[in-house]
Amino acid sequence: MKVYTKTGDKGETALFGGKRVPKNHHRIEAYGTVDELNSWIGLIRDQDMDQKTKDTLIEIQDRLFTLGAELAADPDKPKLKKPDLFESDIVFLEQEMDRMDNDLEPMKHFVLPGGHTTVSYCHVGRCVCRRAERLVVAMSAVESVDDLIIQYLNRLSDYLFVLSRKLSVDLDAKEIPWKPRL
């Protein structure tokens, strides 16, 4: 099977199910941004960190493929066989955040992104996740979207923030508090 098909050469692509849509269709924007997020998470996972965190990131990447499949599916074909996102996937993120948060100092200020390359990757991933969430919310104004997708993306951006703080500690990177000029 060849990677290139030439079927998108005129600015259209197919949804899962075969329906052709423009490449700037709201579904393509949403799942394309989820795909971008998945790549950032892969970059984070490629950094030096404990195996538990790497395993969690692999789990998250798998869920992002699940979420992307849902977003890429033709809404006119609801019986398409695709993987499901579950409430337990959101609970998993919450439990991971709680586990990491137990070892962190309580936050007293917002923190400036940075301090170490790996920490910065987490912050970029968090921002891409927020963009994906905004695009899915915009899509939900036009057509039905499973609420779990929005909840998962919302929780994942929180997870990436907590992970940035955990990795700051692990990597002995200094968190710089934001102190507004008033």
Secondary structure, DSSP 8 states (H G I E B T S, - for coil): --S--STTTTSEEE-BTS-EEETTSHHHHHHHHHHHHHHHHHHHHTSS--HHHHHHHHHHHHHHHHHHHHHHB-TT-TT-------HHHHHHHHHHHHHHHTTS----S-EES-SSHHHHHHHHHHHHHHHHHHHHHHHHTTS---HHHHHHHHHHHHHHHHHHHHHHHHTT---EE-----
